[in-house]
């Protein structure tokens, strides 16, 4: 197979690899997998090689324990064993947050953990209340909803889990007392007289932190926890996943460097000029549940310089074809005009570009790679994307 023919658009496929374990040379393993593809004619200049963050972090042995988490929280918030700690806007996820919650509770074994949940859903769309619950009860964003105010508990529409009960159970196994309430005003957690707050939301964490600090709260975000030491990530606990036992796998550290090492190795050993992305969750919103799958801080943890700052944008073909048809142009003229316009520098504010919102290349390609590799482990941790820069 040579480069994609003109009649083909963007294509992506997964590559199977061996088992990656802590200490594996992930750069060498990715390059070896690409060598096989290259020998069969499947790798070319301009391709984008996408490596899932999971195998990079595993190769780095980037794991922390519940005890590591609790020690850091206690130190960074200056807590005692009998202190009270607040957990603000955690997402509803066993994989993403159950062990983090356990670590938070373990930081105050003789104390109290107060959890404030947003409603009717967390920031990625996991529902905790029926959509119209607050409206029907006349509850505003600043009002507190206590668990006793909820007559019928709402189970997660996919997992069937009662997350209020789950988080309460996790906390009381580690600390003396658990309190859970719902409110969309982050500053209401002050009403519970906590000694420190862990800001647990992902995408608006800094905005939430600023609000709490303005209220005088002793505050850290998930990104401030486990961001240094023997196992660490610049993302802290953001992007972490449940591992075995009491361990969490962090997001990969210094992923830009790993991406660059893969690019340089491929250039040296295969003679191919590719770009590389270390990807996590795609920016996908499930239309049937409303759940936004992006529980990582961003779709791409690491990218090579050739991708940075680039946007996917183009002509609004549907508009142009309709316009030229209305003006009486024949099909050969339309096709010729479109080819000419493809080569012209595009004005984002022009009518020709209307409706084609520019989006960052790394976000689109990482999302594509995540969809191709799938949420379950399909055994294809490397995705090759072809034709992206030519279409």
Buried (B, 14 or more C-beta within 10 A) or exposed (E): EEBBEEEEEBEBEBBEBEEBEEEBEBBEBBBBBBBEBBEEEBBBEBBBBBBBBBBBBBBBEBBBBBEBBBBBBBEBBEBEEEBBBBBBBBBBBBEBBBBBBBBBBBBBEEBBBBBBBBBBBBBBBBBBBBEEBBEEEEBEEEBBBEBEEBEEEBBBEEBEBBBBEBBBEBBEEBBBBBBBBBBBBBBBBBEBEBBBBBBBBBBEBEEBBEBBEEBEBBBBBBBBBBBEEEBBBBBBBBBBBBBEEBBBBBBBBBBBEBBBBBBBBBEEBBEBEBBBBBBBBBBBEEEEEBBBBBBBBBBBBBBBEBBEEBEBEEBBBEBBBEBBEEEEBEEEEBEEBBEEBEEEEBEEEEEBBEEBEEEBBBBBBBBBBBBBBEEEEEEBBBBBBBBBBEB
